């Protein structure tokens, strides 16, 4: 059996989510986000000798996190960019606001929950991707990663909370209406492990973040 290690991206600035305006050349992660990616890389380097394949979506926060994780290994495979691992597009009700909404976690989560409920029920979003299309491309991306895992191979995938938990919801049979409850508590740079076997993908562990939770380190964030 092969293994797929799903890593959520590190902390990203508000502009990564469409809130506020990014300066030219702005990085995909905050300084803390880069530190989180490196820490998760160090943990994974202690678990596996190396990765046979490494995949990320094409969002800057995902690409940068993958680079940070792979930096912990003496050798690393070429990074595969698969946009099917991208996060869902945020609805205008969340992005067309001032940055203060993003800074208020409770208000932001409330606005996001309302918007996602409508999207799951069929509301359209900016890029036209429906919830069903999002679920379908997530599963297709996972199947490609599982194929790369083959027999005994280790595959790294760096994605986002919504996409990772959408896959988990499908594997666990969680209905779409309950899917948002899975990703609202996902930790930046957390690690989720799947096994790829003859019966498909199986979840071994999810949202592992003990390596980020030390009180002295201050590396644990949700957004």
C-alpha positions as CSV (number, residue, x, y, z in Angstrom):
1,X,0.0,0.0,0.0
2,X,1.1,3.5,-0.7
3,X,0.6,6.6,1.5
4,X,-0.7,10.1,0.7
5,X,0.2,12.8,3.1
6,X,-2.1,15.8,2.9
7,X,-0.7,19.1,4.3
8,X,-2.8,22.2,4.6
9,X,-1.0,25.3,3.6
10,X,0.6,27.6,6.2
11,X,-0.9,30.8,7.4
12,X,-1.6,33.2,4.4
13,X,-2.2,36.9,4.4
14,X,-5.8,38.2,4.0
15,X,-5.2,39.1,0.3
16,X,-4.7,35.4,-0.4
17,X,-8.4,35.0,0.2
18,X,-9.4,38.0,-1.9
19,X,-9.8,40.3,1.1
20,X,-7.9,43.6,0.7
21,X,-5.3,44.3,-2.0
22,X,-2.0,42.5,-2.4
23,X,1.2,44.5,-3.0
24,X,3.1,43.5,-6.2
25,X,5.2,40.4,-5.4
26,X,3.5,39.8,-2.1
27,X,4.4,36.3,-0.7
28,X,1.8,33.6,-0.5
29,X,2.4,33.0,3.2
30,X,3.0,35.2,6.2
31,X,6.3,34.8,8.1
32,X,4.5,32.5,10.5
33,X,3.1,30.5,7.6
34,X,6.7,29.8,6.3
35,X,7.7,28.7,9.8
36,X,4.7,26.4,10.0
37,X,5.6,24.8,6.6
38,X,9.1,24.2,7.7
39,X,8.0,22.6,11.0
40,X,5.6,20.2,9.2
41,X,8.4,19.4,6.8
42,X,10.7,18.5,9.8
43,X,8.0,16.2,11.2
44,X,7.4,14.5,7.9
45,X,11.2,14.0,7.4
46,X,11.1,12.0,10.6
47,X,8.3,9.8,9.4
48,X,9.3,9.0,5.8
49,X,12.7,8.7,4.1
50,X,11.4,10.9,1.3
51,X,8.6,11.5,-1.1
52,X,8.3,9.8,-4.4
53,X,6.0,12.5,-5.7
54,X,5.0,15.9,-4.5
55,X,1.8,17.8,-5.6
56,X,0.2,21.1,-4.8
57,X,-2.5,23.3,-6.2
58,X,-1.4,26.4,-8.1
59,X,-2.3,28.9,-5.4
60,X,0.7,30.8,-4.1
61,X,0.1,29.7,-0.5
62,X,0.0,26.1,-1.5
63,X,3.1,26.2,-3.7
64,X,5.1,28.0,-1.0
65,X,4.0,25.5,1.6
66,X,5.0,22.6,-0.5
67,X,8.5,24.2,-1.1
68,X,8.8,24.7,2.7
69,X,7.9,21.1,3.5
70,X,10.2,19.7,0.8
71,X,13.1,21.8,2.1
72,X,13.4,19.5,5.1
73,X,14.5,16.6,2.8
74,X,18.0,16.1,1.4
75,X,16.4,15.2,-2.0
76,X,12.9,15.9,-3.3
77,X,11.0,15.1,-6.4
78,X,10.0,17.8,-8.9
79,X,6.9,19.6,-7.6
80,X,3.7,18.7,-9.6
81,X,1.2,21.5,-9.8
82,X,-2.4,20.3,-10.1
83,X,-4.9,23.1,-10.0
84,X,-7.6,20.5,-9.1
85,X,-6.2,20.7,-5.5
86,X,-7.1,24.5,-5.4
87,X,-9.5,25.8,-2.8
88,X,-13.1,26.6,-3.8
89,X,-13.6,30.2,-4.9
90,X,-14.9,32.4,-2.1
91,X,-18.3,34.0,-2.7
92,X,-18.5,37.8,-3.2
93,X,-20.3,38.2,0.1
94,X,-17.0,37.3,1.8
95,X,-14.5,39.0,-0.5
96,X,-16.2,42.3,-1.2
97,X,-15.7,43.6,2.3
98,X,-13.0,45.5,4.1
99,X,-10.2,43.6,5.8
100,X,-11.7,44.1,9.2
101,X,-14.1,41.2,8.6
102,X,-11.2,38.9,8.0
103,X,-9.6,40.1,11.2
104,X,-12.7,39.2,13.2
105,X,-12.6,35.4,13.1
106,X,-16.2,35.0,14.4
107,X,-17.8,37.4,12.0
108,X,-15.8,36.0,9.1
109,X,-16.7,32.5,9.9
110,X,-20.4,33.4,10.2
111,X,-20.3,35.1,6.8
112,X,-18.5,32.2,5.2
113,X,-20.9,29.6,6.7
114,X,-23.9,31.5,5.3
115,X,-22.3,31.8,1.9
116,X,-21.2,28.2,1.7
117,X,-24.7,27.0,2.7
118,X,-26.1,28.8,-0.3
119,X,-23.4,27.5,-2.6
120,X,-24.0,23.9,-1.5
121,X,-27.7,24.5,-2.2
122,X,-27.0,25.7,-5.7
123,X,-26.0,29.4,-5.6
124,X,-23.5,30.4,-8.2
125,X,-20.1,32.0,-7.5
126,X,-17.7,34.2,-9.4
127,X,-15.9,31.5,-11.4
128,X,-19.1,29.5,-12.1
129,X,-17.9,26.3,-10.3
130,X,-20.8,24.6,-8.6
131,X,-20.4,22.7,-5.4
132,X,-20.9,19.4,-7.3
133,X,-18.1,20.3,-9.7
134,X,-15.9,21.2,-6.8
135,X,-16.6,17.8,-5.2
136,X,-16.0,16.0,-8.5
137,X,-12.6,17.6,-9.2
138,X,-11.4,17.1,-5.7
139,X,-12.1,13.3,-5.9
140,X,-10.4,13.2,-9.3
141,X,-7.3,14.9,-8.0
142,X,-7.2,12.4,-5.1
143,X,-7.5,9.5,-7.4
144,X,-4.5,10.8,-9.4
145,X,-2.5,11.1,-6.2
146,X,-3.5,7.6,-5.2
147,X,-2.3,6.2,-8.5
148,X,1.1,7.9,-7.9
149,X,1.2,6.3,-4.5
150,X,1.1,2.9,-6.1
151,X,2.5,0.2,-3.9
152,X,4.7,1.4,-1.1
153,X,5.2,5.0,-2.5
154,X,4.9,8.1,-0.4
155,X,3.1,11.1,-2.0
156,X,3.0,14.6,-0.6
157,X,0.0,16.8,-1.4
158,X,-0.3,20.4,-0.3
159,X,-3.8,21.9,-0.5
160,X,-6.3,23.8,1.5
161,X,-8.8,23.1,4.3
162,X,-11.9,23.1,2.2
163,X,-10.4,20.8,-0.4
164,X,-8.8,18.3,2.0
165,X,-12.0,18.1,4.1
166,X,-14.2,17.8,1.0
167,X,-12.2,14.6,0.3
168,X,-12.5,13.4,3.9
169,X,-16.3,14.1,3.7
170,X,-16.6,11.9,0.6
171,X,-14.5,9.1,2.2
172,X,-16.5,9.2,5.4
173,X,-19.9,9.7,3.7
174,X,-20.5,13.1,5.3
175,X,-23.3,14.9,3.5
176,X,-22.5,18.2,1.8
177,X,-24.5,20.2,4.3
178,X,-22.2,19.0,7.1
179,X,-18.9,19.3,5.2
180,X,-18.2,22.9,6.4
181,X,-18.1,21.7,10.0
182,X,-15.1,19.6,9.1
183,X,-12.9,22.4,7.8
184,X,-13.6,25.2,10.2
185,X,-11.3,23.7,12.8
186,X,-8.5,22.6,10.4
187,X,-5.1,23.9,11.5
188,X,-2.7,25.6,9.2
189,X,0.1,23.2,8.1
190,X,-1.7,20.2,9.8
191,X,-1.0,16.7,8.4
192,X,-3.6,14.2,7.2
193,X,-2.5,10.7,6.2
194,X,-4.3,8.4,3.8
195,X,-3.5,4.9,2.7
196,X,-3.9,4.0,-1.0
197,X,-4.9,0.3,-1.3
198,X,-6.8,-2.0,-3.5
199,X,-10.1,-0.7,-2.0
200,X,-9.2,2.9,-2.6
201,X,-8.2,5.6,-0.2
202,X,-8.6,5.2,3.6
203,X,-8.1,7.8,6.3
204,X,-5.4,6.9,8.9
205,X,-5.2,10.2,10.7
206,X,-6.4,13.7,10.1
207,X,-5.6,17.3,11.1
208,X,-2.5,16.3,13.1
209,X,-1.0,19.4,14.6
210,X,0.7,18.5,17.9
211,X,4.0,19.7,16.3
212,X,2.4,23.2,16.0
213,X,0.6,23.4,19.3
214,X,3.5,24.1,21.7
215,X,2.6,27.1,23.8
216,X,6.2,28.5,23.5
217,X,6.3,28.2,19.7
218,X,3.1,30.0,18.8
219,X,2.8,28.2,15.5
220,X,-0.8,27.0,15.7
221,X,-3.3,29.0,13.7
222,X,-6.6,28.3,12.0
223,X,-6.4,31.0,9.3
